[in-house]
Amino acid sequence: MPTRRADRDTVVCGSLALLWLMDAGLQLQPLMFTRLFPATILYANALMYQPQMVAHLLVPLAAWLSPHLLALNWGVATLQALIALGLWVRRTRRAALAVSAGWALCVWVVAEGLGGMATGTALLEFGAPGAALLYAAVSGLLWRSAGGSAPAPDGAEPAGAHPAAAARVVWSCLWGLGAALHLPLVHPAAGVLAYNLQSAAQDQPGALATVDYGLARFAYAHATSLSVGLALIELAIAAAVWSRRWRGTGLAVGTAASLAFWVIGQAMGGVFTGLSTDPQSAPLVVLLAVLALGSGRPRARPSARG
C-alpha cells in the first residue's frame, strides 16, 4: 500500500542519513589529520594494483588533496553531515538525495579508486564494487521514489514510483557481478582470495584476525572449489529476486551473506583502526534488500467493462 511504501522509504532514507552521519564522524578521527590518511587511503587506492591509466588519473588528485588535510577532513565531514540533515527533513530530502548520489560517486572515484574494480583483486565478499557506489545506487533509487506519483488502483504500487523493480535490477547486477569477479581473469583465484583475507585480517580486532588468517590458508589450498561455490551461491541470490516464490528467501540469504562478509571479509569497515571512512558495503546491501522486497502485492489489473 502507498502508506507502507512511504513508511519503508522513510526508514531506508533515515538509515542512509545515519550512515552519512557516521561517515562524517569517522572523517574527524584524529588519525585522519595525519599523513596516514593520504598514505593508507588516497595513495593506496590510487596505486595498489591499479592499471597505469587509472593511476595517472588518481595520483595527481591524491597529491593535490594531501597537503590540505585540515580543510579536506572538515569540508568532507560538514558536507556529509549536511546530507544527513537534508535526508531527515522532508522538504529537502529529494535535493539531499541528489547531492548524496553525486558526492558518493566522487568518493568512489577519488577515495575508493573506482572501488578497486580495475585492479583484478576486487571481490564482492570484501566490499566490491565499493561502498560509495552503493551509496549512490540507494540514493538514486530513493530519489526516483521521492518524486511521487498518483496512487495506483486498489492500493497497488504505482509503476515508476516505488523503486522495488529498479532495486531488483541493481540487486541482480550486484550479485551477478560478485559471481563474475571469481573468474581468474587477471590473477589466480587462490592469490586473490588469500590477499583479500590477509588484508582484512590487518584491520580485524583480536580473534577475528586469527580467523581471517586461517581462512586465507584454507582459501589458498581450496581456491577453485571455494570460488566456484561462492559464485554459484551469488548467481542464485541474483536470480531468486525475480521469482515471487523465492524473492524473500533470496533477499534474506543475500542479506545474511552480506553481514557475514561484513564481519569476516570487510572487518566491519575497519572502524577499529582509526582510519575508516565508512562502515563498508554490507549496510548498503541491507538497505538495497529492503527496497527490492517491495510490497509483495501484485499490481492491480484493470477491471473488465461490460
Buried (B, 14 or more C-beta within 10 A) or exposed (E): BBEBBBEBBBEBBEBBBBBBBBBBEBBBBEEBBEEEBBEBBBBEBBBEBBEEEBBEBBBEBBEEBBEEBEEBBEEBBEBBBBBBBBBBEEEBBBBBBBBBBEBBBEBBBBBBBBBBBBBBBBBBBBBBBBBBBBBBBBBBBBBBBBEEEEBBEEBBBBEEBBBBBBBBBBBBEBBBBBBEBBEBEBBEBBBBBBBBBBBBBEBBEEEBBEBBBEBBEBBBEEBEEBBEEBBEBBBBBBBBBBEEEBBBBBBBBBBEBBBEBBBBBBBBBBBBBBBBBBBBBBBBBBBBBBBBBBBEEEEEEEEEEE
